[in-house]
Amino acid sequence: MAAAVAMRSGSGSDGGGGGYDKAGMDSGKYVRYTPEQVEALERVYAECPKPSSSRRQQLLRDCPILANIEPKQIKVWFQNRRCRDKQRKEASRLQAVNRKLTAMNKLLMEENERLQKQVSQLVHENAYMKQQLQNPSLGNDTSCESNVTTPQNPLRDASNPSGLLTIAEETLTEFLSKATGTAVDWVPMPGMKVDCQLLRFTLPASNDPGPDSFGIVAVSHGCRGVAARACGLVNLEPTKIVEILKDRPSWFRDCRSLEVFTMFPAGNGGTIELVYMQMYAPTTLVPARDFWTLRYTTTMEDGSLVVCERSLSGSGGGPSTASAQQFVRAEMLPSGYLVRPCEGGGSIVHIVDHLDLEAWSVPEVLRPLYESSRVVAQKMTTAALRHIRQIAQETSGEVVYALGRQPAVLRTFSQRLSRGFNDAISGFNDDGWSVMGGDGIEDVIIACNAKKVRNTSTSANAFVTPGGVICAKASMLLQSVPPAVLVRFLREHRSEWADYNFDAYSASSLKTSSCSLPGLRPMRFSGSQIIMPLAHTVENEEILEVVRLEGQALTHDDGLMSRDIHLLQLCTGIDEKSMGSCFQLVFAPIDELFPDDAPLISSGFRVIPLDMKTDGTPAGRTLDLASSLEVGSTAQPTGDASMDDCNLRSVLTIAFQFPYEMHLQDSVATMARQYVRSIVSSVQRVSMAISPSRSGLNAGQKIISGFPEAPTLARWICQSYQFHLGVELLRQADDAGEALLKMLWDYEDAILCCSFKEKPVFTFANEMGLNMLETSLVALQDLSLDKIFDEAGRKALYNEIPKLMEQGYVYLPGGVCLSGMGRHVSFEQAVAWKVLGEDNNVHCLAFCFVNWSFV
């Protein structure tokens, strides 16, 4: 069929089945394509949506049916086809956005209605109390009391199905009144930013708003126990969400086990389960908790799915095993999940956790952990919402992880690391743990587990060595130490607290030869660690990574052997904006091949705040002079945020596990005790240095021996720069003392100082310098000048050394250097000059890196 050419005043139609396309050479000329021509063009478009001119010419030669079409018309067809494709995608995206915004609007309207009911109830209570105060004779009148109090449900018989069904229905009613009603006085969780947590969504074309960007979090006020509530939109179907949330050990890191003892149908399409759950102890100073509950799953008339749960009366329910003696029975008040389907996909999720954790059973200093609704909100309620959001993103393919690992595999690694660390801290008898005798000082607990027999391989050549694992653990109270700062320091500066030989000893358990005690093969840590990220959760509250520690053999026989150690590491709460209730660093040695079934022996640190702040750790907090520069020359912090840091209390728990062979049990136990004591000492030293209650200058002077006072060094740096280059480094350089130091600290480029020795090491850096090196003032001396430059940079520097010594300064060309974390940093130019002291002798070398950035 010949192609018909017609004059049209309208625009082109879609590219299917024959249509009109406007020819670019004539504003009024349209070409109509036959179905065969469209089919040929569509085949090419599927392979290459934007063909080149030569490709279009080849298309005309290869397809006789297109012979009567001009090349410019073919070009216009592809342009219009791409435009229509883009319009269809945009229309589909906007429809999805509209559906999600409709769901958001519905959720906000429901929340507004609930708040209006709560206001009405409070107004009624206020009027009633005023009436009582004005007329004392009404004090015995309880006619209004039923309107403002919730009547107690009578005790039901839990020994038969009908009694359990009654309890289940009552639990459902109470749960719904908490999830969507006013049974609990809910208030926004302190520290939750409205713009970030309540209505955090925008409308960019590449990142449309969705269920995963919305959530409301509240905590209870004035009710029994501790309670938290969260609701949000999640891009998963209700049945999938319920399946995930019911599997509590998969997302609640403090859940040791959950066992369903009995399950039977409720007669209305639902199911009733009797559940026994055990929780880990957060620290070695408190016992663990367990729950004996009834869990009711049902479907509402509107299609919503509900899972509600409450403790059964009495503390003697559940299994009567010997392990239960290590637990304190806690109570779960009506709690659960309400999941409602959204039109067009996704679900609205309501989560309520209401617990009585029996705070009387723990030391008074630790009771805030069991009396704070905010802790429950962070550890359980928001953790559940974040987990299903994470699954939703992984399911949609939005998350791509390193090394080709599947998200489920990496999530399993995180769970195994966390579970192994929790097992070590709690030390349950039914896991095989038993406490060993001490040396008379009860600061470190030593426990052994003979059940953890080392199986070093999964291959046919696997072998098992008689022995087990020894755990050395300790807990200590920290005062005025920001948890996120401490954990971040422990992660980034391992050489400040770790002994490479002990890491090598633990790593030897993965080899096919028996491990030996440290000291038999002396090793040295080079100070270099390379961190390779693997995965992180939606809001970066958890990061999974592989760490490579570079080792050096100290004997000639081992010189040719690789002594690098690989660790799988889980970091929690290291982000500056983290508002978590737990900050931890957990790691385990792994084989460099990193198989999916790699054995993991977890060790690490956990810091739990006891005084929950409302504003979080101040942004930009570093392990250096920042705090002192904020407060001037005084040693006392000022401002509310600083005072919060100074009054912050937290509990630090340390647990390290070491595999052992049976004949070396006592020796390994002694070694483990001494090692953990040395780590405690290192952590105490670091804690004093980073505490905001001390002047950062004073802390820095105590750590860096032989270093002049920071204000003096700042003056020397500026004076030497002006002396050698003839210009001022800083404006108002005539200022002295703290004012000059603050200007140098805030300078826009990176300023570094290194010692004037055979092997120069860094001794000082301003804030930009520390950010560039990704280090701190405490660990700055671990870096040497030659380590931060690549080969070309070192060559350029060495060539300029004679010129530097002769004229006092030198300009270095732009290039690339390495941070303390092994990342590449590019810079546009660098200036080096000699820093002269009061006696005009060279004290150190100073460098200024201009316009640097991470590559």
KOLSE-954641 format. One record per residue (C-alpha): x, y, z; residue in three letters. Coordinates in steps of 0.001 Angstrom, whole numbers, padded with zeros to 6 digits, always signed. Each point is the difference from the previous one (the first is absolute). Example, Ala and Ser with C-alpha at 12.3 -4.5 7.8 and 13.67 -1.06 7.14 Angstrom:
2
+012300-004500+007800ALA/+001370+003440-000660SER/
END
This chain:
855
+000000+000000+000000MET/+001345+003405-000911ALA/+000504+002501+002756ALA/-002593+002736-000046ALA/+001148+003536+000588VAL/-002574+002429+001324ALA/-000182+003496+001427MET/-001130+000101+003604ARG/-000395+002752+002506SER/+000279-002278+003017GLY/+003063-001561+001557SER/+001310-003519-000585GLY/-001630-003013+001588SER/+001662-002954+001694ASP/+002404-002228-001854GLY/-002179-003101-000087GLY/-001981-001339-002939GLY/+000743+002886-002364GLY/-000142+003652+000914GLY/+001100+003497-000847TYR/+003421+001507+000673ASP/+000860+003581-000709LYS/+002909+000410-002423ALA/+002602+002456+001224GLY/+000618+001566-003428MET/-003538+001293-000455ASP/-002106+001311+002863SER/-003206-001211-001674GLY/+001111-003373-001375LYS/-000888-003290+001679TYR/+000877-003535-000958VAL/-002269-002935+000617ARG/+001728-003351+000478TYR/-001472-003370-000825THR/-000154-002684+002730PRO/+002865-001833-001702GLU/+002157+003120+000035GLN/-000821+000691+003643VAL/+000855-003593+000892GLU/+003400+000310-001673ALA/+000717+003284+001736LEU/-001127-001383+003372GLU/+002417-002922-000310ARG/+002875+002427-000491VAL/-001264+002233+002825TYR/-000045-002949+002391ALA/+003670-000620-000752GLU/+001118+003621-000207CYS/-002391+002836+000961PRO/+002404+002635-001321LYS/+001671-001300-003182PRO/+002784+001943-001624SER/-000231+001492-003481SER/+001939-002888-001509SER/-002271-002481+001766ARG/-003078+001716-001439ARG/+001519-000076-003486GLN/+000722-003699+000418GLN/-003606-000507+001096LEU/-001307+001569-003209LEU/+002281-002250-002053ARG/-000946-003194+001862ASP/-003775+000580+000060CYS/-001527+000384-003469PRO/-003360+000946+001526ILE/+001625+003209+001280LEU/+001495+000909-003364ALA/-002477+002802-000642ASN/+000658+001647+003415ILE/+002526+002809+000140GLU/+002892-000205+002547PRO/-001150+003141+001810LYS/-003462-001515+000410GLN/+001543-003117+001555ILE/+001935+002214+002408LYS/-003180+001818+000994VAL/-001808-003307+000543TRP/+002627-001108+002526PHE/-000111+003405+001704GLN/-003766-000180+000341ASN/+000159-003620+001112ARG/+002415+000863+002815ARG/-002188+002930+000996CYS/-003127-002183+000140ARG/+001843-002619+002020ASP/+001124+002643+002471LYS/-003538+001408+000238GLN/-001453-003433+000732ARG/+002568-000618+002729LYS/-000657+003413+001507GLU/-003750-000585-000076ALA/+000447-003355+001718SER/+002271+001574+002607ARG/-002454+002797+000711LEU/-002830-002502+000390GLN/+002079-001897+002551ALA/+000827+003262+001782VAL/-003684+000902+000088ASN/-000903-003363+001526ARG/+002677+000379+002641LYS/-000983+003576+000829LEU/-003604-001127+000322THR/+001090-002627+002505ALA/+002089+002583+001852MET/-002964+002356+000132ASN/-002196-002760+001392LYS/+002570-000770+002680LEU/+000316+003657+000965LEU/-003774+000425+000166MET/-000263-003008+002306GLU/+002794+001350+002178GLU/-001721+003393+000111ASN/-003274-001634+001004GLU/+001740-001906+002770ARG/+001621+003182+001281LEU/-003355+001794-000026GLN/-001499-002791+002106LYS/+002942+000246+002373GLN/-000475+003772+000316VAL/-003702-000468+000662SER/+000729-002561+002688GLN/+002578+002265+001644LEU/-002435+002923-000037VAL/-002611-002206+001653HIS/+002460-001158+002654GLU/+001112+003585+000613ASN/-003596+001182+000488ALA/-000693-002890+002349TYR/+003077+000757+002117MET/-000926+003691+000197LYS/-003471-000946+001154GLN/+001432-002229+002716GLN/+002323+002764+001199LEU/-002809+002570+000093GLN/-002469-002307+001776ASN/+001751-002441+002362PRO/-003353-001668+000769SER/+000195-001570-003443LEU/+003177-001821+000930GLY/-001892-003228+000641ASN/-002063+000336-003183ASP/+001333-002432-002571THR/-002627+000579-002674SER/+002591+001508-002365CYS/+002770-002386+000829GLU/-001100-002622-002467SER/+000439+002509-002784ASN/+003657+000540+000686VAL/+001251-003373+001184THR/+000210-003377-001652THR/-001777-002737+001962PRO/+002116-003024+000853GLN/-000861-003206-001796ASN/-000924-002924+002247PRO/+002491-002877+000166LEU/-000781-002648-002606ARG/+000737-003699+000202ASP/+003012-000695-002182ALA/-000175-003764+000461SER/-002559-000625-002769ASN/-000482+001200-003593PRO/-003152+001957+000740SER/+001747+001937+002751GLY/+002935+000701-002287LEU/-002343+001257-002720LEU/-001553+002426+002497THR/+003454+001246+000981ILE/+000908+000298-003689ALA/-003064+002128-000795GLU/+000675+002259+002980GLU/+003632+000331-001075THR/-001114+000969-003496LEU/-002328+002709+001348THR/+002648+001459+002299GLU/+002676-000097-002660PHE/-002164+001842-002553LEU/-000843+002635+002608SER/+003743+000630+000382LYS/+000874-000194-003692ALA/-002735+002314-001299THR/-001751+001287+003118GLY/+000734+001872+003203THR/+000495-002809+002504ALA/+003582+001232+000462VAL/+001087+003612+000198ASP/+002443+000055-002924TRP/+002530+002820-000351VAL/+002614+000500-002765PRO/+003255-001706+000851MET/+002559+002543+001282PRO/+002673+000788-002541GLY/-002039-001054-003032MET/+000137+002792-002563LYS/-003344+000736-001609VAL/+001483+000712-003432ASP/+002121-003171+000094CYS/-002221-002529+001698GLN/-003605+001065-000425LEU/-000351+001537-003453LEU/+003286-000795-001687ARG/-000833-000098-003679PHE/+000644+002076-003123THR/-000969-000161-003639LEU/+003161-000343-002101PRO/-000457-001887-003238ALA/+002661-002557+000907SER/-001053-000624+003585ASN/-003742+000098+000336ASP/-001540-000162+003439PRO/-001142-003354+001158GLY/-000938-002123+002940PRO/+003645-000411+000932ASP/+000467+003704+000701SER/-002750+000563+002534PHE/-000445-000834+003645GLY/-001444+001320+003262ILE/+001529-001049+003318VAL/-001439+000688+003458ALA/+000635-001168+003560VAL/-002328-000369+002957SER/-000461+002579+002713HIS/-001181-000907+003463GLY/-001101-003592-000615CYS/+001048-003232+001627ARG/+003294-001414-001265GLY/+001606+001280-003187VAL/-001719+000311-003359ALA/+000749+001222-003515ALA/-002027+000354-003161ARG/+001022+000401-003641ALA/-001959+000159-003222CYS/+001149+000355-003559GLY/-000326-001075-003607LEU/+001914-002995-001316VAL/+000128-001198-003593ASN/-000833-003629+000816LEU/-003201-001999+000053GLU/-001672-000489+003428PRO/+000516-003778+000100THR/+003737+000401-000637LYS/+000302+002660+002712ILE/-001809-002156+002554VAL/+002221-002964-000870GLU/+003131+002086+000575ILE/-001156+001651+003233LEU/-001117-003273+001580LYS/+003516-001356-000512ASP/+001312+002241+002781ARG/+003542-001501+000259PRO/+000655+001004-003636SER/-000256+003743+000727TRP/+000089+000483+003791PHE/+003671-000405+000931ARG/-000776-000386+003711ASP/-002277-003011-000645CYS/+001852-003200+000757ARG/-002768-002448-000886SER/-003723-000180-000685LEU/-001783-003325+000237GLU/-003648-000702-000755VAL/-001193-002674+002453PHE/-003630-000259-001030THR/-001979+001194-003003MET/-003677-000511-000788PHE/-002630+001715-002144PRO/-002124+002669+001638ALA/-003173-000928-001889GLY/-000228+003351-001781ASN/+002772-000531-002516GLY/+002714+001006+002429GLY/+002553-001948+002025THR/+000981+000040+003659ILE/+003551-000876+001041GLU/+001669-000449+003359LEU/+003495+001429-000371VAL/+003096-000103+002186TYR/+002626+002652-000778MET/+003433+000577+001518GLN/+001941+003266-000212MET/+003713+000565+000386TYR/+001447+002046+002829ALA/+001374+003310-001362PRO/+002984-000072+002381THR/+001717-002370+002441THR/-001459+001954+002943LEU/-003668-000996-000425VAL/-001952-003242-000487PRO/-001820-000811-003232ALA/-003804+000164-000464ARG/-002535-002510-001264ASP/-003707+000151-000923PHE/-002888-002496-000008TRP/-002637+001431-002304THR/-003135-000615-002006LEU/+000230+001129-003620ARG/-003148+000520-002039TYR/+000022+000383-003790THR/-003199+000940-001826THR/-001450+001889-002950THR/-002274+003018+000503MET/-003150+000686-001998GLU/+001788+002650-002075ASP/+002716-002478-001019GLY/+002585+001203+002508SER/+002235-002589+001649LEU/+000527+000155+003759VAL/+002549-001759+002173VAL/-000515+000821+003674CYS/+001747-001461+003030GLU/-000050+000152+003781ARG/+001464-001874+002950SER/-002075-002681+001651LEU/-000623+000535+003697SER/+002392-001505+002504GLY/+003763-000278-000108SER/+000163-003791-000054GLY/-001216-000540-003556GLY/+002182-001241-002798GLY/+002785-002563+000044PRO/+001503-000991+003324SER/+003511-000663-001254THR/+003188+000658+001917ALA/+000838+002848-002363SER/-003109+001910+001110ALA/+001701+000552+003362GLN/+002329+002493-001672GLN/-002956+002172-001067PHE/-002285+002499+001671VAL/-003590-000406-001187ARG/-001176+003281-001562ALA/-003511+000916-001073GLU/-001267+000972-003419MET/-003121+002113+000150LEU/-002289+000002-003083PRO/+002323+000697-002940SER/+000222-000937-003648GLY/-000224+000974-003651TYR/-002862+001369-002114LEU/+000674-000257-003751VAL/-002465+001515-002448ARG/+000296-000316-003793PRO/+000335+003175-002069CYS/-001730+000538-003308GLU/+002536-000577-002755GLY/+002389-002027+002154GLY/+001878+000315+003249GLY/-001331+000065+003546SER/-000599+002289+002950ILE/+001659-001519+003060VAL/-000763+000793+003648HIS/+002355-001454+002627ILE/-000547+000145+003780VAL/+002400-001378+002628ASP/-001121+000216+003632HIS/+002149-001748+002615LEU/+000628-000209+003708ASP/+003662-001028+000272LEU/+000133-000364+003802GLU/+002509+002769+000562ALA/+000214-000857+003721TRP/+002270-002963-000825SER/+002935+002066-001301VAL/+002439+002383+001735PRO/-001408+003465+000409GLU/+002571+001595-002291VAL/-001194-002237-002875LEU/-003736+000412+000535ARG/-000338+002685-002704PRO/+000527-002813-002518LEU/-003195-001643+001269TYR/-002056+003073+000834GLU/+000415+001971-003228SER/-002658-000229-002707SER/+002500+001532-002366ARG/+002314-003010+000375VAL/-002877-002311-000950VAL/-000836+002234-002963ALA/+003539-000146-001333GLN/+000811-003651+000716LYS/-003349-001555-000992MET/-002590+002247-001585THR/+002018+002011-002502THR/+002320-002977-000534ALA/-002986-001981-001291ALA/-001073+002810-002312LEU/+003529+000489-001329ARG/+000427-003703-000612HIS/-003079-000357-002176ILE/+000988+003180-001839ARG/+003401-001581-000638GLN/-001634-003160-001342ILE/-002248+002115-002229ALA/+002976+001805-001521GLN/+001897-003232-000534GLU/-003052-001616-001598THR/-000438+002898-002407SER/+003662-000180-001027GLY/+000835+003475+001325GLU/+002868-001361+002103VAL/+003164-001339-001658VAL/+002672-001441+002275TYR/+003713-000544-000485ALA/+001798-003206-000986LEU/-003120-001316-001720GLY/-001515-001209+003267ARG/-003731-000455+000265GLN/-001679+002277+002577PRO/-001334-002983+001941ALA/+003520-001449+000332VAL/+001455+003269+001292LEU/-002915+000436+002375ARG/+000687-003490+001324THR/+003633+000951+000630PHE/-001127+003030+002022SER/-002398-002128+002025GLN/+002654-002640+000678ARG/+002539+002598+001140LEU/-002526+001616+002317SER/-001301-003317+001335ARG/+003508-001293+000700GLY/+000820+003174+001938PHE/-003261-000199+001963ASN/+000643-003665+000802ASP/+003430+000907+001362ALA/-001387+002790+002211ILE/-002948-001980+001402SER/+001852-003312+000355GLY/-003052-002276+000347PHE/+000547-003382+001610ASN/-001998-001888-002619ASP/+002416+001307-002647ASP/+002847-001660+001873GLY/+001454+003039+001789TRP/+001432-000312+003502SER/+001881+002589+002052VAL/+003611-000838+000841MET/+001764+000911+003216GLY/+001648+003415+000167GLY/+003309+001291+001296ASP/-001526+001809+002965GLY/-000848+003158-001935ILE/-003551-000026-001321GLU/+000403+002649-002697ASP/+000006-002485-002900VAL/-002313-003024-000279ILE/+001467-003089-001650ILE/-002433-002572-001404ALA/+000693-003087-002093CYS/-002186-001872-002422ASN/+001085-003523-000811ALA/-003006-000467-002300LYS/+001476+002429-002528LYS/+002384-002587-001426VAL/+002021+001420-002857ARG/-001051-001296-003391ASN/+002478+001789-002221THR/-001386-000927-003398SER/-003118-001185-001775THR/+001904-002050-002550SER/+000572-003731-000034ALA/+003347+000568+001716ASN/-001597+001743+002961ALA/+001348-000900+003396PHE/-001097+000645+003565VAL/+002393+000806+002821THR/-001038-000699+003614PRO/-000409+003336+001736GLY/-002386+002902-000101GLY/-000189+003735+000462VAL/+000971+002219+002921ILE/-001673+003369+000440CYS/+001457+002848+002050ALA/-002544+002731+000686LYS/-000325+003086+002141ALA/-002366+002925+000496SER/+000812+003502+001164MET/-001844+003271+000531LEU/+001050+002947-002160LEU/-000573+003627+000923GLN/-000089+002858-002520SER/+001012-002165-002970VAL/-002128+000333-003176PRO/-000699-003630-001048PRO/+000074+000640-003759ALA/+003348+001773+000254VAL/+001528-002810+002051LEU/-001194-002777-002312VAL/+001105+001938-003058ARG/+003456+000420+001526PHE/+000262-003723+000816LEU/-000931-000787-003596ARG/+002350+002424-001707GLU/+003035-000332+002281HIS/+000377-003643+000837ARG/+003705+000340+000753SER/-000859+002146+003053GLU/-001501-002983+001859TRP/+000528-003253-001910ALA/+002945-002396-000002ASP/+000626-001453-003428TYR/+001289-003259+001490ASN/-003346-000684+001643PHE/-001816+000668-003266ASP/+002411-002414-001675ALA/-000678-002585+002697TYR/-003763+000206-000519SER/+000440-000098-003776ALA/+002108-003152+000305SER/-003127-001891+001069SER/-001142+000207-003638LEU/+003096-001778-001263LYS/+000436-003737-000379THR/+002716-000111+002617SER/-000248+000310+003729SER/+000262+003472+001450CYS/+002814+000990+002305SER/+000300+002583+002703LEU/+000979+003550-000938PRO/+003685+000582+000342GLY/+001109-003208-001665LEU/-000016+001780-003368ARG/+000496+003686+000772PRO/-001777+002342-002381MET/-000345+003743-000376ARG/-002976+001989-001199PHE/+001094+002479-002677SER/-002630+002478+001152GLY/-001851-000218-003297SER/-003535-001304-000241GLN/-002149+000014-003112ILE/-003755+000062+000471ILE/-002138-001375-002818MET/-003743+000678+000430PRO/-002382-002848-000768LEU/-003467+001187+000959ALA/-001891+002488+002110HIS/-003564+000420+001159THR/-002396+002626-001345VAL/+001086+002791+002336GLU/+003599-001189+000552ASN/-000692-000961+003604GLU/+001810-003283-000760GLU/+003018-000502-002256ILE/+001470-003366-000993LEU/+003579+000063-001267GLU/+003165-002015-000505VAL/+003187+001279+001636VAL/+003468-001009-001181ARG/+002790+000439+002540LEU/+003473+000083-001480GLU/+002503-001979+002059GLY/+003771-000252-000100GLN/+002022-003011+001046ALA/+002840+000658+002436LEU/+002012-003105-000849THR/+001875-000699-003214HIS/-001648-003404-000491ASP/-003458+001562-000144ASP/+001012+002936-002142GLY/-001460-001385-003219LEU/-003297-001108+001547MET/-003136+002124-000183SER/-001011+001110+003484ARG/-003033+002093-000886ASP/-003083-000642+002097ILE/-003571+000427-001203HIS/-002859+000877+002332LEU/-003728+000109-000639LEU/-001212+003018+001950GLN/-003425+001360+000983LEU/-000262+003638+001102CYS/-003114+001386+001647THR/-000726+003641+000792GLY/+003231+001557-001284ILE/-001828+002558-002111ASP/+000155+003482+001525GLU/-003781+000368-000251LYS/-000690-003385+001556SER/-002678+000047+002692MET/+000337-003684+000870GLY/-000157-001598+003418SER/+003012-002224-000682CYS/+003386+000768-001559PHE/+002216-002965-000732GLN/+002947-001323-001947LEU/-000046-003775-000522VAL/+002494-001940-002106PHE/+001194-003520-000728ALA/+003001-001342-001935PRO/-000832-001499-003382ILE/+001892-001806-002717ASP/+001016+002256-002883GLU/-002192-002116-002320LEU/-002987+001002+002149PHE/-002378-002934-000701PRO/-003700+000392+000777ASP/+000241-002614+002764ASP/+003116+001518+001589ALA/+000224-000767+003758PRO/-000254+003134+002137LEU/+001366+000488+003534ILE/-001261+003449+000973SER/+001756+002492+002261SER/-000418+003702+000517GLY/-001366+002966+001910PHE/-003490+001223+000899ARG/-000802+003428+001439VAL/-003526+000615+001323ILE/-000990+003524+001085PRO/-001680+000173+003395LEU/-001103+003638-000335ASP/-001884+000299-003264MET/+000652+003453-001467LYS/-002605+001762-002097THR/+002266+001683-002481ASP/+002505-002727-000908GLY/+003738+000353-000328THR/+000925+003390-001409PRO/+000693-000179-003716ALA/+003608+000235-001012GLY/+001320-001271+003327ARG/+003579-001189-000505THR/+002617-001695+002125LEU/+002207+003026+000283ASP/+000025+003674+000933LEU/-003583+000745-001082ALA/-001501+000161+003467SER/+002696+002304+001363SER/-000257+002308-002969LEU/-003724+000357+000624GLU/+000477+001125+003586VAL/+002970+002321-000357GLY/+002712-000014+002616SER/-002085-001458+002819THR/-000014-003665+000784ALA/-003708-000113+000797GLN/-002473-000604-002831PRO/-002742+002493-000663THR/-003385-000290-001614GLY/-002690-002627+000451ASP/+001487-002495-002398ALA/+003377+000074+001726SER/-001588-000387+003401MET/-001976-002977-001281ASP/+003252-001600-001166ASP/+001644+000674+003367CYS/-002866-001583+001937ASN/-000383-002968-002333LEU/+000364-003391+001665ARG/+000287-003278-001844SER/+000984-003591+000657VAL/+002729-001609-002095LEU/+000101-003770-000426THR/+003065-001725-001450ILE/+000008-003665-001028ALA/+002801-001829-001813PHE/-000078-003678-000985GLN/+003033-002234-000532PHE/-000031-003579-001299PRO/+002116-002417+001990TYR/+001184-003572+000027GLU/-000708-002002+003111MET/+003593-000174+001231HIS/+000356+003799-000354LEU/-003207+001011+001776GLN/+001597+001570+003085ASP/+002685+001776-002016SER/-002547+001476-002422VAL/-002204+001076+002926ALA/+002912+001870+001600THR/+000907+001588-003311MET/-003617+001063-000649ALA/-000322+001581+003455ARG/+003177+002033-000417GLN/-000926+001079-003504TYR/-003460+001273+000967VAL/+001520+001870+002953ARG/+002403+001730-002383SER/-002908+000916-002268ILE/-001906+001431+002970VAL/+003006+002176+000813SER/+000250+001182-003598SER/-003711+000829-000135VAL/+000270+001949+003253GLN/+002883+002028-001410ARG/-001876+000709-003222VAL/-003182+000864+001917SER/+001867+002629+002005MET/+001361+001476-003212ALA/-003337+000326-001802ILE/-002112+001001+002987SER/-001496+003464-000626PRO/+000201+000719+003725SER/+003761+000474-000484ARG/+001662+002565-002157SER/+000928-001526-003339GLY/+003337+001832+000175LEU/+000877-001491+003351ASN/-001007-003474-001178ALA/+002079+000380-003129GLY/+003039+001133+001960GLN/-000165-003014+002263LYS/-000139-002414-002924ILE/+002649+001612-002215ILE/+003161+000195+002052SER/+002667+002575-000896GLY/-002554+002076-001869PHE/-000186+003768+000701PRO/-003217+001599+001100GLU/-002389+000260-002911ALA/-000295+003818+000085PRO/+003811+000274-000073THR/+000253-002336-002980LEU/-002740+001930-001811ALA/+001991+003194+000442ARG/+003207-001661-001274TRP/-001813-001363-003078ILE/-001424+003393-000980CYS/+003179+001950+000706GLN/+002146-002460-001970SER/-002389+000091-002946TYR/+000219+003799-000163GLN/+003795-000073+000473PHE/+000624-002453-002851HIS/-002715+000925-002523LEU/-000409+003676+000786GLY/-003791-000146+000385VAL/-002284-000719+002936GLU/-001564-003424+000330LEU/-002923+001336+002028LEU/-001711+003335+000131ARG/+000370+001752+003346GLN/+003090-002128+000603ALA/+001058+002522+002629ASP/-002439-001644+002394ASP/+001550-002437+002433ALA/-000906-002888+002242GLY/-003357-001717-000357GLU/-001310+002494-002590ALA/+002812-000794-002433LEU/-000339-003737+000669LEU/-003710+000136-000750LYS/+000637+001784-003313MET/+002599-002624-000941LEU/-002373-002783+001053TRP/-002792+001407-002184ASP/+002265+000732-002981TYR/-001568-001086-003299GLU/+002965-002126-001152ASP/+001677-002967+001680ALA/+002952+000971+002231ILE/+002309-002823+001124LEU/+003183+000005+002057CYS/+002543-002805+000106CYS/+003124-000513+002068SER/+003380+001008-001418PHE/+001583-003441+000321LYS/+001379-002816-002120GLU/-003496-001528-000168LYS/-002449+002929+000271PRO/-003250-000732+001826VAL/-002942+002358+000289PHE/-000373+001907+003249THR/-002756+002527-000679PHE/-002837+000703-002423ALA/-002865+002426-000181ASN/-003583-001178-000472GLU/+000226-000191-003798MET/+003289-001866+000311GLY/-001516-002593+002315LEU/-002955-000380-002345ASN/+002324-000479-002969MET/+002049-002668+001790LEU/-003139-001519+001556GLU/+001699-000180+003355THR/+000097+001793+003348SER/+002514+001932+002042LEU/+000299-003018+002292VAL/+001072-002338-002801ALA/+001775+002517-002211LEU/+003442-001298+000963GLN/-000868-003366-001556ASP/+000357+001618-003422LEU/+003338+000829-001563SER/+000603+002455-002816LEU/+001113-002622-002523ASP/-003146-002073+000578LYS/-002467+002616-001177ILE/+001647+000589-003384PHE/-000132-002378-002935ASP/+003184-000836-001894GLU/-000210+003057-002257ALA/-000688+002268+002964GLY/+002929-001369+001997ARG/+002299+000461-002990LYS/-001132+003601-000467ALA/+000462+000725+003711LEU/+003485-001528+000192TYR/+001097+001973-003066ASN/-001073+003231+001700GLU/+001607-000672+003393ILE/+003301+001821-000853PRO/-001943+003034-001197LYS/-002156-000077+003127LEU/+003036-000057+002265MET/+001702+002812-001940GLU/-002794+002570-000386GLN/-002294-001163+002805GLY/-003047-000803-002101TYR/-001015-001825-003167VAL/-003116-000412-002148TYR/-001027-003575-000792LEU/-002082-000807-003112PRO/-003483-001422+000288GLY/-000333-003732+000436GLY/-001485-002804+002051VAL/+000682-001038+003580CYS/-001476-002609+002339LEU/-002106+000532+003100SER/+000492-001972+003189GLY/-002890-002227-001112MET/+001696-000814-003314GLY/-002210+002246-002145ARG/+001453+002045-002865HIS/-000025+003780+000453VAL/+000719+002370-002875SER/+001348+003519+000549PHE/+000516+002919-002336GLU/+003243+001274+001526GLN/+002033-000277+003192ALA/+002378+002373+001755VAL/+002705-001199+002398ALA/+002026+002248+002289TRP/+002334-000235+002966LYS/-001516+000936+003374VAL/+002498+001885+002135LEU/-000133+000075+003782GLY/+000906+002785+002401GLU/+003698-000833-000456ASP/-000301+000151-003828ASN/+000737-003694-000227ASN/-002189-002205-002210VAL/-002657-001493+002247HIS/-002091-001827-002607CYS/-001213+000116-003590LEU/-003429+001393-000894ALA/-002112-000852-003034PHE/-003065+001704-001430CYS/-002101-002092-002419PHE/-002225+002172-002217VAL/-003397-001085-001394ASN/+000168-003651+001060TRP/-002774-002518-000530SER/-000539-003744+000254PHE/+000316-001822-003313VAL/
END
